[in-house]
Amino acid sequence: MSLPSGSSEVQALNGTLAESELGVFISVGDYTSQARHAAAGMPKMRLIGPDELIELVLTHYPQLPDEAKQAIPLRRVWMPDRPSATD
């Protein structure tokens, strides 16, 4: 399990951005509350945590180039759906 990224890492990336650049910080270990607070004050910075990363990959997987699909090989599996308790 990866440790959460802290505000110092987020601030370090933000400090490397040129005036016309935007920053995307992707962390598979999520972020500390201090990192999220720091990024909230950085209009050119976007944080992507593990849940959002998985959602983005699953949503856009069909459009990924073959090289990316080879790095993340996924296969769609269909399963019968069970009725929920409210159905």
N, C-alpha and C positions, 0 to 999 in steps of 0.2 A: 504494500500500500504506500502510495506517495504522500509525502507531507504537504500540507497546504502552503501555497505561495504567499509570501508576506508583502507588506507595503514597500519594503526596500527594493524588492525585485520589480514591482510594478512601477515605482518611481524611477528605477534605473532605465527601464525600457522607455518610459515617457521622456526621459532626459536625452535619449538618442534621436528623437524624432525631429526632423526638419520642419519648418513652418508649414509646408504643403503636405506633410505625411500624416497618416493615421496609423495608430498602433492597435494590434490585436494580440492579446496575451492569452494563450491557451494553456490551461493547467489541468492535468489529469488528477491532481491531488486537491483540487478546489482552491479556495482563497480564505485567508483569515478575514475577520471582520474589519481589521485595520486596512487591509489591502482593498477591500470593497469600498470602504469609506474614502480612501485616497483616490481611487479611480473615479469615484463619483464627482470629484472636483477636476477631472481631466477630460475635457470635452473631446479630445482627439484619441482617447483610449477606450478600448472595448475589452472586457474580460469575458472569456468563454471557459466555463467549468466543465467537468466530466459529463454531467447530465445533458447539457446543451450540445456538447461535442457529439455525443452518441445520437442525439436527435437530428443534428445537422447531417451526420453521415448517413443515417437511415433515410432521411427525407430526400437527399440529393444523390444517393448512391447510383441510381441509373444514369445520371449525367456525368459521373466521374470518368476521367480518362482511364483507359485500360491499365496503365501503369499504377494508378492509385488503387484500382480494383485488385490488382495482383498483390499489392502491399496489405490490403484489407479484404481478403477473400470472404465474401458472404454469399449465402444461398437462401432464397426465400423458401420457407416451409409453411405449408397450409395445414391447419389443425382444425378439427371440429370445435365449434364454440359451445361452451356450456351456458345454459341460461343463468342469468344472475338471480340473486335472491328476490329482486324486485320484479322480475318478469313473470 
